[in-house]
Amino acid sequence: MEHTFGLKLSSLTWLLAMHIQVVASGTHAYLQDKECKCCVGQTGPSGVPGIPGLQGAMGKDGHKGDKGEHGPSGPFGLKGESGVMGPSGEKGSRGRKGQKGEIGTKGGEGIKGAMGPRGYPGYKGDRGEKGLSSKPSKRIAFSASRTTKLGRVLQDTIVTFNNIFVNIGDNFDVYTSHFVCQLNGTYLFTAHIMGQNKIDAFAWLMVNNQHQLPLHGDGRAGFGSSSNTIILNLNVDDHVWIQLSKDSALLNDYSTFSGFLIFEN
């Protein structure tokens, strides 16, 4: 700091001396010119340039310039690394139904499913073509029972009997539980039903969709039961079966259906 200050002071002293010398030389030449113009000599060479002056103080900030024009967009930067996945947002509202997609390729054959429960008997089919003439058997008798519960049923339902005791003459259809008459004659039928605990059991012996013989197991007796017997004149293709009424229920093993030919008409 002191060295710098001394250098600056020496420079100022030298400049002041040079200035005084120039002023003195000019005054002397002027006086000579006044007294005697003939004594004026030629102009001397230029003096040695002085030492540069000290750096001036920093000027004040200038006025804010006008906004420059918008420069061109720079090139796209490199793709950054994927950030950490944020938390799941709230479930949005359901979008519009999309267009139906193309039908996919057919898949392979699936595993065979288990056998479903036995369905209700279908409606009576059309009468088939007349077969070869054969003499019907005059020995006709059947008896069958049911081994599972049934109901409560939601509609009038045919009672099926899966346990066949006897079926002489094959007039009892084991699939529909209908007795199908193959010989005109007089037949005796008997039926027995037992309802489930405290549930009424209403049933009918039906002949060709006609109610012929009622059965009623009263639920107020706990397991209400009922039996009945009827003798009918039947013709070929007449159908006889037991029908359980809507909202009724049967217990297993105690419901039976039997019949036989008394004599041919």
C-alpha positions as CSV (number, residue, x, y, z in Angstrom):
1,M,0.0,0.0,0.0
2,E,2.8,2.5,1.0
3,H,4.9,1.5,-2.1
4,T,1.9,2.2,-4.4
5,F,1.3,5.6,-2.8
6,G,5.0,6.6,-3.2
7,L,5.0,5.6,-6.9
8,K,1.9,7.7,-7.5
9,L,3.5,10.8,-5.8
10,S,6.7,10.5,-7.9
11,S,4.7,10.5,-11.1
12,L,2.8,13.6,-10.1
13,T,6.1,15.4,-9.2
14,W,7.7,14.5,-12.6
15,L,4.6,15.7,-14.5
16,L,4.6,19.0,-12.6
17,A,8.3,19.6,-13.3
18,M,7.7,18.9,-17.0
19,H,4.8,21.3,-17.1
20,I,6.9,24.1,-15.5
21,Q,9.7,23.5,-18.0
22,V,7.4,23.7,-20.9
23,V,5.8,26.9,-19.6
24,A,9.2,28.4,-18.9
25,S,10.5,27.6,-22.4
26,G,7.4,29.1,-24.0
27,T,7.8,32.3,-22.0
28,H,11.5,32.6,-22.9
29,A,10.7,32.1,-26.6
30,Y,8.0,34.7,-26.4
31,L,10.2,37.3,-24.8
32,Q,12.9,36.7,-27.4
33,D,10.3,37.1,-30.1
34,K,9.3,40.4,-28.6
35,E,12.8,41.8,-28.3
36,C,14.3,40.3,-31.3
37,K,12.6,38.4,-33.9
38,C,15.8,37.4,-35.5
39,C,16.8,35.4,-32.5
40,V,13.9,32.9,-32.7
41,G,15.2,29.4,-33.4
42,Q,13.6,26.5,-35.1
43,T,10.9,24.4,-33.3
44,G,12.4,21.6,-31.3
45,P,11.3,17.9,-31.5
46,S,8.3,16.7,-29.6
47,G,8.9,15.8,-26.0
48,V,8.8,12.3,-24.6
49,P,5.2,11.1,-23.8
50,G,4.3,11.4,-20.2
51,I,3.6,8.5,-17.9
52,P,-0.1,7.4,-18.1
53,G,-2.3,8.9,-15.4
54,L,-4.1,7.1,-12.6
55,Q,-7.3,5.1,-13.4
56,G,-10.3,7.3,-12.8
57,A,-13.2,6.4,-10.5
58,M,-15.9,4.1,-11.7
59,G,-18.7,5.9,-13.4
60,K,-22.3,5.7,-12.5
61,D,-24.5,2.9,-13.9
62,G,-26.0,3.9,-17.3
63,H,-29.7,3.8,-18.1
64,K,-31.3,0.4,-18.7
65,G,-31.2,-0.5,-22.3
66,D,-34.1,-1.6,-24.5
67,K,-35.1,-5.2,-24.4
68,G,-33.3,-7.2,-27.1
69,E,-35.0,-9.4,-29.7
70,H,-36.0,-12.9,-28.7
71,G,-33.2,-15.3,-29.6
72,P,-33.8,-18.6,-31.5
73,S,-34.7,-21.7,-29.5
74,G,-31.8,-23.8,-28.4
75,P,-31.5,-27.5,-29.2
76,F,-33.4,-30.1,-27.2
77,G,-31.5,-31.4,-24.2
78,L,-30.8,-35.0,-23.5
79,K,-33.6,-37.2,-22.1
80,G,-33.4,-37.2,-18.3
81,E,-33.6,-40.3,-16.2
82,S,-37.1,-41.5,-15.1
83,G,-38.1,-40.1,-11.7
84,V,-39.5,-42.1,-8.8
85,M,-43.1,-43.1,-9.3
86,G,-45.5,-40.9,-7.4
87,P,-48.4,-42.1,-5.3
88,S,-51.6,-43.2,-7.0
89,G,-54.2,-40.5,-7.6
90,E,-57.8,-40.6,-6.8
91,K,-60.1,-42.8,-8.9
92,G,-61.4,-40.8,-11.9
93,S,-64.9,-40.8,-13.2
94,R,-66.0,-43.5,-15.6
95,G,-65.0,-42.8,-19.2
96,R,-67.1,-43.2,-22.3
97,K,-67.8,-46.6,-23.6
98,G,-65.1,-47.6,-26.1
99,Q,-65.6,-49.0,-29.5
100,K,-66.1,-52.7,-29.9
101,G,-62.8,-54.5,-30.3
102,E,-61.9,-57.0,-32.9
103,I,-62.9,-60.6,-32.3
104,G,-60.0,-62.5,-30.7
105,T,-58.7,-65.8,-31.8
106,K,-60.5,-68.9,-30.6
107,G,-59.2,-70.3,-27.4
108,G,-58.4,-73.9,-26.7
109,E,-60.9,-76.4,-25.6
110,G,-61.6,-76.0,-21.9
111,I,-61.8,-78.8,-19.3
112,K,-65.0,-80.7,-19.2
113,G,-67.2,-79.5,-16.4
114,A,-69.0,-81.6,-13.8
115,M,-72.4,-83.0,-14.7
116,G,-75.2,-80.6,-13.6
117,P,-78.3,-81.5,-11.7
118,R,-81.1,-83.3,-13.4
119,G,-83.5,-81.0,-15.1
120,Y,-87.3,-80.9,-15.1
121,P,-89.0,-83.3,-17.4
122,G,-89.8,-81.8,-20.8
123,Y,-93.2,-81.4,-22.5
124,K,-94.8,-84.4,-24.1
125,G,-93.4,-84.9,-27.6
126,D,-95.2,-85.6,-30.8
127,R,-96.4,-89.0,-31.4
128,G,-93.9,-91.1,-33.3
129,E,-94.5,-93.2,-36.3
130,K,-96.4,-96.4,-35.8
131,G,-94.0,-99.3,-35.1
132,L,-94.2,-102.9,-35.9
133,S,-97.2,-104.7,-34.6
134,S,-96.6,-106.5,-31.4
135,K,-98.8,-107.9,-28.8
136,P,-98.6,-105.9,-25.5
137,S,-97.8,-107.8,-22.3
138,K,-100.8,-108.4,-20.1
139,R,-98.6,-108.4,-17.1
140,I,-98.2,-104.8,-16.1
141,A,-97.1,-103.5,-12.7
142,F,-94.6,-100.9,-11.3
143,S,-93.5,-99.4,-8.0
144,A,-91.0,-96.7,-7.3
145,S,-89.8,-94.3,-4.6
146,R,-87.9,-91.0,-4.3
147,T,-84.6,-90.9,-2.4
148,T,-83.9,-87.2,-2.1
149,K,-85.8,-84.1,-0.8
150,L,-87.8,-81.9,-3.2
151,G,-88.8,-78.3,-2.6
152,R,-90.1,-76.0,-1.6
153,V,-90.9,-75.8,-5.3
154,L,-91.5,-72.5,-7.0
155,Q,-94.1,-73.8,-9.3
156,D,-96.2,-77.0,-9.9
157,T,-93.6,-79.7,-10.4
158,I,-93.6,-83.3,-11.6
159,V,-92.4,-85.6,-8.8
160,T,-89.7,-87.9,-10.1
161,F,-89.0,-91.3,-8.6
162,N,-85.4,-92.5,-9.1
163,N,-85.6,-95.8,-7.1
164,I,-87.4,-98.4,-9.2
165,F,-88.6,-101.5,-7.2
166,V,-90.4,-103.2,-10.1
167,N,-91.4,-102.2,-13.7
168,I,-93.0,-105.2,-15.3
169,G,-94.1,-104.5,-18.9
170,D,-91.9,-101.3,-18.9
171,N,-95.0,-99.0,-18.9
172,F,-93.3,-96.8,-16.2
173,D,-91.0,-94.3,-17.9
174,V,-87.9,-94.1,-15.7
175,Y,-86.8,-90.7,-17.1
176,T,-90.1,-88.8,-16.8
177,S,-91.7,-90.8,-14.0
178,H,-94.9,-91.0,-16.1
179,F,-96.9,-94.2,-16.4
180,V,-97.6,-94.5,-20.1
181,C,-100.5,-96.9,-20.9
182,Q,-99.7,-99.4,-23.6
183,L,-102.8,-101.6,-23.2
184,N,-106.4,-100.6,-22.8
185,G,-107.6,-101.7,-19.5
186,T,-108.5,-101.0,-15.9
187,Y,-105.7,-100.0,-13.6
188,L,-105.2,-99.4,-9.9
189,F,-102.8,-96.6,-8.7
190,T,-101.7,-95.7,-5.2
191,A,-99.5,-92.9,-4.0
192,H,-98.0,-91.9,-0.7
193,I,-96.2,-88.6,0.2
194,M,-94.5,-87.1,3.3
195,G,-93.8,-83.4,3.7
196,Q,-90.8,-81.8,5.3
197,N,-91.0,-80.6,8.9
198,K,-93.8,-78.0,9.4
199,I,-94.2,-77.5,5.6
200,D,-97.4,-78.5,3.8
201,A,-97.2,-81.0,1.0
202,F,-100.0,-80.7,-1.6
203,A,-99.9,-83.1,-4.5
204,W,-102.2,-84.5,-7.2
205,L,-102.3,-87.7,-9.2
206,M,-102.6,-86.4,-12.8
207,V,-104.1,-88.1,-15.9
208,N,-103.4,-86.3,-19.2
209,N,-103.0,-82.9,-17.4
210,Q,-106.2,-83.5,-15.5
211,H,-106.3,-83.4,-11.7
212,Q,-107.7,-86.8,-10.6
213,L,-106.7,-87.6,-7.0
214,P,-105.5,-85.2,-4.2
215,L,-102.9,-85.8,-1.5
216,H,-102.3,-83.5,1.4
217,G,-99.6,-83.8,4.1
218,D,-100.5,-81.2,6.8
219,G,-97.4,-79.3,8.0
220,R,-99.1,-78.6,11.4
221,A,-98.5,-82.2,12.2
222,G,-94.7,-81.8,11.8
223,F,-93.9,-84.3,9.0
224,G,-97.4,-84.4,7.5
225,S,-98.1,-87.4,5.2
226,S,-100.9,-88.5,2.9
227,S,-101.9,-91.7,1.0
228,N,-104.6,-92.3,-1.6
229,T,-105.7,-95.0,-4.1
230,I,-107.7,-94.8,-7.3
231,I,-108.9,-97.2,-10.1
232,L,-108.9,-95.8,-13.6
233,N,-109.9,-97.0,-17.1
234,L,-107.1,-96.1,-19.4
235,N,-106.5,-96.2,-23.1
236,V,-103.2,-96.5,-25.0
237,D,-100.9,-93.5,-24.7
238,D,-102.7,-92.1,-21.6
239,H,-100.2,-90.6,-19.1
240,V,-100.4,-90.8,-15.3
241,W,-98.0,-89.1,-12.9
242,I,-97.7,-87.3,-9.5
243,Q,-97.5,-83.5,-9.4
244,L,-96.4,-81.4,-6.4
245,S,-98.1,-78.1,-6.0
246,K,-96.4,-74.7,-5.7
247,D,-94.7,-73.9,-2.3
248,S,-94.9,-77.6,-1.2
249,A,-91.9,-79.8,-0.1
250,L,-91.3,-83.5,0.1
251,L,-89.1,-85.5,2.5
252,N,-86.8,-88.2,1.0
253,D,-87.4,-92.0,1.1
254,Y,-91.1,-91.7,2.2
255,S,-92.8,-90.8,-1.1
256,T,-93.9,-93.7,-3.4
257,F,-95.9,-94.2,-6.6
258,S,-97.2,-97.7,-7.6
259,G,-99.8,-99.2,-10.0
260,F,-100.8,-102.3,-11.9
261,L,-103.2,-103.7,-14.5
262,I,-106.4,-105.3,-13.0
263,F,-107.7,-106.5,-16.3
264,E,-107.7,-105.8,-20.0
265,N,-110.7,-104.0,-21.5
